[in-house]
Amino acid sequence: MELKTERLIIREVTWDDLNDIFILESSPEVDEYNTLGIPDNINVTREHLRPFIEDQKAEVRKKYSWTIRLQATDEFIGHAGMTLTADRFKMGEIWYNLMPSHWGNGYATEVAKRLIRFGFEFLNLHRIEAGVATENKRSIKVLEKAGMTIEGIRRKILPIRGNWVDNYHYAILEDDPWDEA
Ligand SMILES: CC(C)(COP(=O)(O)OP(=O)(O)OC[C@H]1O[C@@H](n2cnc3c(N)ncnc32)[C@H](O)[C@@H]1OP(=O)(O)O)[C@@H](O)C(=O)NCCC(=O)NCCS
């Protein structure tokens, strides 16, 4: 499955992407607000990807994970995903990580908006959520530019390098006013 934006291709992950994703997850800048931690070796990333790749065979999909690539060159620039809850909630949660060399070009915002559209139009969701460490200013900006609304704070919920960190809870509803442009 492939989603396109003006500048990006968002393509479902395959095992061929393992090394690129391992390099991404090994970046200390990417890890700063991430609960996964830096992988000790590529097998840690392999096990992290496995449920997403196995889900591609499921009759009812629950997990999506995509590489983010530049349309112009097909260069790998990041990894994004969406996890769905039980069907009756019609709800999904999105996340994204970009290679630091590509930060600041509006790519994450482009990805977040496309995933929101995918969630509402293709998956027929009612509500899409995202969580972000309260200090993660870049990602907060992305979620707000993507049209999400802050709904609250979850105190000391994120285990990050041995500390408990606060998390802002964001969401957008299918009938919220939304402009993808
Ligand atoms: C968060 C992340 C995905 C943002 O990617 P990106 O492509 O640089 O995001 P965008 O360019 O779409 O938007 C970033 C915004 O943050 C702003 N920003 C950058 N540094 C900032 C700072 N220190 N304080 C406040 N805003 C900042 C930028 O100016 C930009 O807003 P603007 O377009 O209004 O100028 C990227 O930094 C990343 O991968 N971080 C590590 C992983 C991560 O935190 N993932 C999200 C987990 S919730």
The ligand as an ORCA input file, in Angstrom:
! r2SCAN-3c Opt
* xyz 0 1
  C       9.087     15.761     15.303
  C       9.587     15.580     13.878
  C       8.880     14.408     13.233
  C       9.287     16.869     13.098
  O       9.626     16.667     11.737
  P       9.758     17.887     10.712
  O       9.637     17.342      9.334
  O      10.960     18.670     11.055
  O       8.460     18.717     11.071
  P       7.868     19.952     10.260
  O       8.973     20.564      9.460
  O       6.631     19.485      9.538
  O       7.413     20.923     11.438
  C       8.265     21.219     12.512
  C       7.814     22.532     13.146
  O       8.452     22.661     14.403
  C       9.030     23.947     14.465
  N      10.167     23.850     15.373
  C      11.377     23.329     15.130
  N      12.145     23.404     16.243
  C      11.380     23.975     17.196
  C      11.581     24.322     18.553
  N      12.734     24.080     19.174
  N      10.555     24.899     19.245
  C       9.378     25.127     18.659
  N       9.113     24.806     17.360
  C      10.116     24.256     16.651
  C       9.411     24.270     13.052
  O       9.618     25.661     12.867
  C       8.194     23.742     12.316
  O       7.093     24.631     12.383
  P       6.808     25.709     11.198
  O       6.569     24.924      9.959
  O       5.581     26.417     11.673
  O       8.011     26.567     11.090
  C      11.110     15.335     13.832
  O      11.741     16.382     14.493
  C      11.499     14.004     14.453
  O      11.512     12.982     13.777
  N      11.829     14.038     15.770
  C      12.268     12.837     16.477
  C      11.151     11.820     16.635
  C       9.883     12.414     17.228
  O       9.945     13.238     18.122
  N       8.752     11.945     16.711
  C       7.467     12.382     17.178
  C       7.072     11.618     18.387
  S       5.540     12.266     19.018
*
